[in-house]
Amino acid sequence: MQTIEETQAEVIGEFAELDDWMDRYQLLIDLGEESETLSDDDKTDDNLIDGCQSRVWLTCREEEGRLVFHAESDALIVKGIVTLLIRVMSGHTPQEILDADLHFINDIGLTEHLSPTRSNGLLAMVKQMRMYALAYKAKDEERAAQG
């Protein structure tokens, strides 16, 4: 399993191969089209991320101490963005997620090429993933304390 840092380097490399921002947007759209869809059961208000202009649903479950994220959006570019976030953060422990410096977002130029509302949505997605990590970490610590 790759580290978060290794996956970020891979993503940065893929985007670095594309000089034109239209090509980079197309890569995001392609990522969105290729990603898994969420079941209708997961498209609930509880799973909607506040702060996104588009509708974005995010789920998280714990498997053997690692968090697994799934998401869906009604906008393809946004779905591509959340797919990138999942690629970087899914499959890691809550602590690894909390400790991660997600520099790839700036390194690939995402923040400077997104509209302010999409940038806010991106921050909201990251925040929600970190909130899940915090919640699972607290639950793990509580279980450990109870023995």
C-alpha positions as CSV (number, residue, x, y, z in Angstrom):
1,M,0.0,0.0,0.0
2,Q,1.3,3.4,-1.0
3,T,1.7,6.2,1.6
4,I,-0.3,9.3,1.2
5,E,2.9,11.1,0.2
6,E,3.6,8.6,-2.6
7,T,0.1,8.8,-4.0
8,Q,0.3,12.6,-4.0
9,A,3.6,12.4,-5.9
10,E,1.9,10.1,-8.5
11,V,-1.0,12.6,-8.9
12,I,1.4,15.5,-9.3
13,G,3.3,13.6,-11.9
14,E,0.1,12.8,-13.9
15,F,-1.0,16.4,-13.9
16,A,2.6,17.7,-14.7
17,E,2.4,15.7,-18.0
18,L,-0.5,18.0,-19.1
19,D,0.6,21.6,-20.0
20,D,-2.9,23.0,-20.8
21,W,-5.5,23.6,-18.2
22,M,-8.2,22.4,-20.6
23,D,-6.5,19.0,-20.6
24,R,-6.3,19.0,-16.8
25,Y,-10.0,19.7,-16.6
26,Q,-10.6,16.9,-19.0
27,L,-8.5,14.6,-16.8
28,L,-10.7,15.6,-13.8
29,I,-13.9,14.9,-15.9
30,D,-12.5,11.5,-17.0
31,L,-11.7,10.6,-13.4
32,G,-15.3,11.5,-12.4
33,E,-16.7,9.4,-15.2
34,E,-14.6,6.4,-14.3
35,S,-15.2,6.5,-10.6
36,E,-17.7,4.3,-8.8
37,T,-21.2,5.5,-8.2
38,L,-22.8,5.5,-4.8
39,S,-26.0,3.6,-4.2
40,D,-29.2,5.5,-3.8
41,D,-29.2,4.4,-0.2
42,D,-26.0,6.4,0.4
43,K,-27.3,9.6,-1.3
44,T,-28.9,10.9,1.9
45,D,-28.9,14.4,3.4
46,D,-26.6,13.0,6.2
47,N,-23.9,12.2,3.6
48,L,-24.2,15.5,1.7
49,I,-21.2,17.8,2.2
50,D,-22.1,21.3,3.3
51,G,-20.3,24.1,1.5
52,C,-20.3,22.6,-2.0
53,Q,-22.1,24.4,-4.8
54,S,-22.7,21.0,-6.5
55,R,-24.2,18.2,-4.5
56,V,-21.5,15.9,-3.2
57,W,-22.2,12.8,-1.1
58,L,-19.4,11.2,0.9
59,T,-19.4,8.0,2.9
60,C,-16.8,6.5,5.1
61,R,-16.4,3.1,6.8
62,E,-13.6,1.5,8.7
63,E,-12.0,-1.7,7.5
64,E,-9.2,-3.2,9.7
65,G,-8.3,0.2,11.1
66,R,-8.2,2.0,7.8
67,L,-10.8,4.4,6.4
68,V,-12.4,3.7,3.1
69,F,-14.2,6.6,1.4
70,H,-16.8,6.6,-1.4
71,A,-18.3,9.7,-3.0
72,E,-20.6,10.9,-5.8
73,S,-21.4,14.3,-7.2
74,D,-23.9,15.6,-9.7
75,A,-21.1,17.6,-11.4
76,L,-18.3,15.8,-13.3
77,I,-15.4,18.1,-12.5
78,V,-16.4,18.0,-8.8
79,K,-16.7,14.2,-9.0
80,G,-13.2,14.1,-10.4
81,I,-11.9,16.3,-7.6
82,V,-13.4,14.1,-4.9
83,T,-12.2,11.0,-6.7
84,L,-8.6,12.5,-6.5
85,L,-9.1,13.1,-2.7
86,I,-10.3,9.6,-2.2
87,R,-7.4,8.2,-4.2
88,V,-5.0,10.0,-1.9
89,M,-6.7,9.5,1.5
90,S,-8.7,6.2,1.3
91,G,-7.2,3.1,2.7
92,H,-5.2,4.9,5.4
93,T,-5.5,5.1,9.2
94,P,-7.3,8.0,10.8
95,Q,-4.0,9.3,12.2
96,E,-2.3,9.2,8.8
97,I,-5.2,11.2,7.3
98,L,-5.1,13.7,10.1
99,D,-1.3,14.1,9.8
100,A,-1.3,14.4,6.0
101,D,-0.2,17.7,4.3
102,L,-2.4,17.6,1.2
103,H,0.1,19.8,-0.8
104,F,-0.9,18.1,-4.1
105,I,-4.0,20.4,-4.3
106,N,-1.7,23.4,-4.7
107,D,1.1,21.6,-6.5
108,I,-1.2,20.7,-9.4
109,G,-2.6,24.2,-9.5
110,L,-6.1,23.1,-8.6
111,T,-6.9,25.9,-6.1
112,E,-5.8,28.7,-8.5
113,H,-7.8,27.2,-11.4
114,L,-11.1,26.6,-9.6
115,S,-13.8,29.1,-9.1
116,P,-14.2,30.5,-5.6
117,T,-17.3,28.3,-5.0
118,R,-15.5,25.2,-6.2
119,S,-12.5,26.0,-4.1
120,N,-14.8,26.3,-1.1
121,G,-16.3,23.0,-2.0
122,L,-12.9,21.4,-2.2
123,L,-12.0,22.7,1.3
124,A,-15.4,21.4,2.5
125,M,-14.6,17.9,1.1
126,V,-11.2,17.8,2.8
127,K,-12.7,19.0,6.0
128,Q,-15.4,16.3,6.0
129,M,-12.8,13.6,5.3
130,R,-10.7,14.9,8.3
131,M,-13.8,15.0,10.4
132,Y,-14.5,11.3,9.7
133,A,-10.8,10.6,10.6
134,L,-11.2,12.4,13.9
135,A,-14.4,10.6,14.7
136,Y,-13.0,7.1,14.0
137,K,-9.8,8.0,15.9
138,A,-11.9,9.0,18.9
139,K,-13.9,5.7,18.6
140,D,-10.7,3.7,18.4
141,E,-9.2,5.4,21.4
142,E,-12.4,4.8,23.4
143,R,-12.4,1.1,22.4
144,A,-8.7,0.8,23.5
145,A,-9.4,2.5,26.8
146,Q,-12.2,0.1,27.5
147,G,-9.8,-2.8,26.9
